[in-house]
Amino acid sequence: MLQKLSYFNLILAVVYLLVYLKSGTFNSTAGIFVIIVFSWLCLRSYQLDNYIWKVWHYLTGAWGLYFIGTIIYGIFNIVGPAIEYNFMSNDTLTYLIIGVVFCVSVLTHIIIYFLKNYKELKG
């Protein structure tokens, strides 16, 4: 499952980049890059059958959580006015769907991968 989730996150990162990112700021570009690197690290761990995290795993995982936090903050800032003004365009709805799926997928990926690391350290 971890391998499939890594591939899914790689695809979602590219989709999120293509659909949403019209002008890339450092935070958004680096955040997507970090998600890609974290997914690659997970796939590499799967190939080597070694799930023990190193410094790069913690750095990319922390930055990935920060990036997902900014996406969630943006989603709340979009949903609030959309409800207040009772209007939501198709572009906004597309962004919200992709953003929510991307956030849930990355959070699930980080949690499952961290738990696998924790079990390997304990066992």
SVG drawing of the C-alpha trace seen along z (x, -y; Angstrom):
<svg xmlns="http://www.w3.org/2000/svg" viewBox="-25 -37 45 44">
<polyline fill="none" stroke="black" stroke-width="0.4" points="0.0,0.0 2.9,-2.4 4.3,-1.9 0.9,-2.7 0.4,-5.7 3.8,-7.0 3.0,-6.7 -0.4,-8.3 1.2,-11.3 3.7,-11.7 0.8,-11.9 -1.2,-14.2 1.8,-16.5 2.1,-16.9 -1.7,-17.4 -1.7,-20.0 1.2,-21.7 -0.5,-21.8 -4.0,-22.7 -3.3,-25.2 0.2,-26.6 0.0,-29.4 2.8,-31.5 5.1,-29.6 6.2,-31.1 9.1,-29.6 6.8,-28.0 4.6,-26.3 7.3,-25.2 9.5,-23.9 6.6,-22.2 5.7,-20.3 9.3,-19.4 9.6,-18.2 6.5,-16.0 8.1,-14.4 11.4,-13.8 9.6,-12.3 7.6,-10.0 10.8,-9.0 12.5,-8.3 9.6,-6.1 9.8,-4.2 13.6,-3.7 13.0,-2.4 10.4,0.0 13.0,1.3 15.7,1.7 13.2,3.1 14.7,0.7 12.1,-1.7 14.4,-3.3 14.3,-7.1 17.4,-9.2 17.8,-13.0 16.4,-13.5 13.2,-11.7 12.6,-13.9 13.4,-17.1 11.2,-16.4 8.4,-15.0 8.4,-18.2 8.5,-20.5 5.7,-18.4 3.6,-18.8 4.2,-22.5 3.3,-22.7 0.1,-20.7 -0.8,-23.0 -0.5,-26.0 -2.8,-24.2 -5.3,-23.5 -5.2,-27.1 -5.8,-28.2 -8.7,-25.9 -10.4,-27.3 -9.8,-30.8 -11.5,-29.9 -14.4,-28.0 -15.3,-30.8 -16.0,-33.5 -17.6,-31.0 -20.1,-30.1 -20.5,-33.8 -21.2,-35.0 -23.0,-31.8 -20.9,-31.4 -18.4,-28.8 -17.0,-28.7 -15.9,-25.5 -12.3,-26.4 -12.6,-26.9 -14.4,-23.6 -11.7,-21.9 -9.0,-23.4 -10.8,-22.4 -11.3,-18.8 -7.7,-18.4 -6.4,-20.2 -8.4,-18.1 -7.5,-14.8 -3.8,-15.9 -3.8,-16.9 -5.4,-13.7 -3.2,-11.5 0.0,-13.2 -1.0,-13.1 -1.9,-9.5 1.4,-8.7 3.5,-10.5 1.6,-8.8 1.8,-5.3 5.5,-5.7 6.3,-7.0 4.5,-4.1 6.4,-1.7 9.6,-3.4 8.6,-3.3 7.7,0.5 11.1,1.2 13.0,-0.7 11.1,1.1 11.4,4.5"/>
</svg>
